[in-house]
Each structure stands twice: as C-alpha cells, then as structure tokens.
Amino acid sequence: MKQITYLIILSISLLLAACANHTSGISANSQGEIRVDNNSFSREVSVSNITSRQSADLIQAAAQISSLVATDLRLQYKFTWFDASGFTIEDEATSWKSLKLHGKQQIQVNAVAPNATASRFEVYVRKAFSN
C-alpha cells in the first residue's frame, strides 16, 4: 500500500512539473523590473518600455513585447493590478489576451486599471498553447 501511495505522489509530481513550462514566461512590473520564469522563452521574447500615466483617476499602462526570432509566435499576456498594500485588484475578472507576433515584430500592449485604488501593475507574457 505504501508503494502505491508513493507511485501516485511521484506521478502527480511529474505531471505538474511537465505542465510548468507551458505557463511560465516573462513578467515586468511598473517599476521596470523584469522577471524571467522560462529562460528558453526569454531568448524568443522580450518585454520592455514599461510606462504608465494617470488619466483622470485611473492608471493607464503600456509595455512593448518584442519577438527576438524570425518565426511567428503565438503569445498571451495579462495585466495584474495591485493596490498600495500590494493586494491584487479584480484579478479573477482579468483574462489572458492572445497576441500573434511575426518574426522580429514589436507591439505595444495597453491596459487601464479597473479602479482608482490601483497603484502599480505587472504584465505577464507567456507562450500560447492550443489543446
């Protein structure tokens, strides 16, 4: 019985580890800090020119996503907003957006804060995989 439990736990661990590469990518925050969660993906895509501006009571954010390869890439990106205490704001209501970059193409993506309590943001980019 102990061996069966061990095999089940090992199988689940391997399954979860195999799925991790599909969702890992690159993030950049409003302070311009870049975090790379997938080194091979970071050789294909970069995130730069993180900017924001105040428009009325809301923050407008922008980031440039660039292809570093000559082939087409299917990507997804998502902006996450945080309040002054570091808590996420309406994170479940924000969905991933699809993006196709042609070889060496650059595109600016934009988002507007969901409400006036947002004080900072993070944009996350990952490879899109079809099931």
C-alpha positions as CSV (number, residue, x, y, z in Angstrom):
1,M,0.0,0.0,0.0
2,K,2.9,2.3,0.8
3,Q,4.4,1.8,-2.6
4,I,1.2,2.6,-4.4
5,T,0.8,5.8,-2.5
6,Y,4.5,6.7,-3.3
7,L,3.9,6.0,-7.0
8,I,0.7,8.1,-7.1
9,I,2.5,11.1,-5.4
10,L,5.5,10.7,-7.8
11,S,3.2,10.5,-10.9
12,I,1.3,13.7,-9.8
13,S,4.6,15.5,-9.2
14,L,5.9,14.6,-12.6
15,L,2.7,15.6,-14.2
16,L,2.8,19.0,-12.5
17,A,6.4,19.6,-13.4
18,A,5.7,18.8,-17.1
19,C,2.9,21.4,-17.2
20,A,5.0,24.2,-15.7
21,N,6.9,25.0,-18.9
22,H,3.6,25.8,-20.7
23,T,2.6,28.6,-18.4
24,S,5.9,30.1,-17.4
25,G,7.1,33.2,-19.2
26,I,8.3,36.7,-18.6
27,S,6.9,39.4,-16.3
28,A,7.6,43.1,-15.9
29,N,6.3,45.4,-13.3
30,S,5.5,49.1,-13.2
31,Q,9.0,49.8,-11.6
32,G,10.6,48.3,-14.8
33,E,11.8,45.1,-13.0
34,I,11.9,42.1,-15.3
35,R,11.4,38.5,-14.0
36,V,12.2,35.6,-16.3
37,D,10.5,32.3,-15.3
38,N,11.5,30.5,-18.5
39,N,15.0,31.0,-19.9
40,S,14.3,29.5,-23.3
41,F,11.2,31.7,-23.8
42,S,13.3,34.8,-22.9
43,R,15.5,34.0,-25.9
44,E,12.4,34.4,-28.1
45,V,10.5,37.3,-26.5
46,S,11.4,40.4,-24.5
47,V,9.3,42.8,-22.6
48,S,10.5,46.5,-22.4
49,N,9.4,50.1,-22.3
50,I,7.1,49.7,-19.4
51,T,5.3,53.0,-19.0
52,S,2.2,54.4,-17.3
53,R,0.3,57.6,-17.0
54,Q,-2.5,59.0,-14.9
55,S,-5.8,59.6,-16.8
56,A,-8.4,61.1,-14.6
57,D,-8.4,58.7,-11.5
58,L,-7.1,55.7,-13.4
59,I,-3.7,54.5,-14.4
60,Q,-3.1,53.6,-18.0
61,A,-0.2,51.1,-18.5
62,A,1.8,50.1,-21.6
63,A,4.5,47.6,-22.4
64,Q,6.3,46.7,-25.5
65,I,6.5,43.0,-26.4
66,S,9.2,42.1,-29.0
67,S,9.9,39.0,-30.9
68,L,13.6,38.1,-30.9
69,V,13.2,35.3,-33.5
70,A,12.4,35.2,-37.2
71,T,9.4,32.9,-36.9
72,D,5.8,33.7,-35.9
73,L,4.9,33.4,-32.2
74,R,1.5,32.9,-30.6
75,L,1.5,34.5,-27.2
76,Q,-0.8,35.5,-24.3
77,Y,-0.4,38.5,-22.0
78,K,-2.2,39.7,-18.9
79,F,-2.0,42.8,-16.8
80,T,-2.4,42.4,-13.0
81,W,-3.2,45.4,-10.9
82,F,-2.2,46.0,-7.2
83,D,-3.3,48.4,-4.6
84,A,-0.9,50.4,-2.3
85,S,-0.8,47.4,0.1
86,G,0.2,45.0,-2.6
87,F,-3.1,43.2,-2.8
88,T,-4.4,42.2,-6.3
89,I,-7.4,44.1,-7.6
90,E,-10.1,42.2,-9.5
91,D,-7.5,39.6,-10.7
92,E,-10.1,36.9,-11.4
93,A,-12.0,39.3,-13.7
94,T,-8.9,39.9,-15.9
95,S,-8.4,37.4,-18.7
96,W,-5.5,36.4,-20.8
97,K,-5.3,38.2,-24.2
98,S,-4.0,36.5,-27.3
99,L,-1.3,38.0,-29.5
100,K,0.5,36.9,-32.6
101,L,3.9,38.3,-33.3
102,H,5.5,37.9,-36.7
103,G,9.3,37.5,-36.9
104,K,11.2,40.3,-35.2
105,Q,7.9,42.3,-34.7
106,Q,7.3,44.6,-31.8
107,I,3.9,45.6,-30.5
108,Q,2.7,47.8,-27.6
109,V,0.1,46.4,-25.3
110,N,-2.1,48.6,-23.1
111,A,-4.4,48.3,-20.2
112,V,-6.4,50.6,-17.9
113,A,-6.6,50.0,-14.1
114,P,-10.0,48.6,-13.1
115,N,-10.5,51.3,-10.4
116,A,-8.8,54.2,-8.7
117,T,-7.3,52.1,-5.9
118,A,-4.7,50.6,-8.3
119,S,-1.2,52.0,-7.6
120,R,1.0,49.6,-9.6
121,F,0.8,46.8,-12.1
122,E,2.6,43.8,-13.6
123,V,2.3,42.5,-17.2
124,Y,3.0,38.8,-17.8
125,V,3.7,37.2,-21.2
126,R,3.7,33.5,-22.0
127,K,3.5,31.2,-25.0
128,A,0.0,30.3,-26.1
129,F,-0.6,26.6,-26.5
130,S,-3.7,25.1,-28.1
131,N,-5.1,22.0,-26.6
